[in-house]
């Protein structure tokens, strides 16, 4: 169903990006159920298979209709800050007003025939405060089993997408921002049009009224673009992050021979792997090396003028210099 978001002057000033580990956790749960559509994530699905089998996701999945229905917004409210921690977002979920929870639970259960009248649906609506607590507990277990170990890798990809789109915005405005997501999204005449996967003859129009739009890249939402939220939440667009196709790939078995002879096998592999900026911990996991070993290699590469480092929050990210790109091209 296409959604037309109408921007006023104030909305143009209130567009922002954010990353949601809580939202990514729920998208990961959906991916477990729709694995046939997510070939990109097969390595991850195989690796977490046993941990996923130990999760009871029944209540959570009841609120995730299969065919484009409504999932309660309180389960993954719009992040209050650009890079919220999972713990902070989970605390917001646990603090949900029971009256709001009941309202959104009712809307969600109505999307699945018979769900509201089922024993589980009735129990959820009878005591929404207890339901919120159970859903928060389930979400926390899902985070630990499905996402926590890989979160540095996922966060790196999501932050790289935001950095790219910030450059697109600076160079060409909102029209350029989502140019590579056509035809799912388009911008014209101060209107952002979002085409959901399940298209209906009906067209919705939403006037933003100065609230702006929250833009959230997602690892698991591909190939869809998702629009949300309903009031009182800020409107949002959740879109597939760039680079998902290579998210779970292992580093190439061998860097170019000439580069290996020059730098050594591990340093050459690390340099070849840095297609996007990455931290020491992410590189250590990818290359199955101790963080201290990777740190030492990065220090040598940086001293040689092949890498630069930039601090992002509590992490330091490394990226290749033009000299490194020339060496790789020559190899």
VENVEN-V743192 format. One record per run of one state. SS is the DSSP state (H for helix, E for strand, - for the rest). FROM is the first residue (numbers start at 1). TO is the last residue. If there is no record, write none. Layout:
ss:from:to
SS:FROM:TO
SS:FROM:TO
//
This chain:
ss:from:to
-:1:1
E:2:6
-:7:8
H:9:12
-:13:15
E:16:17
-:18:18
E:19:19
-:20:20
H:21:33
-:34:34
H:35:37
-:38:38
H:39:47
-:48:48
H:49:53
-:54:57
H:58:62
-:63:72
H:73:76
-:77:82
E:83:83
-:84:85
H:86:94
-:95:97
H:98:109
-:110:118
H:119:126
-:127:127
H:128:177
-:178:178
H:179:181
-:182:184
E:185:188
-:189:190
E:191:195
-:196:203
E:204:207
-:208:213
E:214:218
-:219:225
E:226:228
-:229:235
E:236:240
-:241:243
H:244:246
-:247:256
H:257:263
-:264:264
H:265:273
-:274:277
E:278:279
H:280:287
-:288:290
H:291:303
-:304:306
E:307:312
-:313:314
E:315:320
-:321:321
H:322:330
-:331:331
//
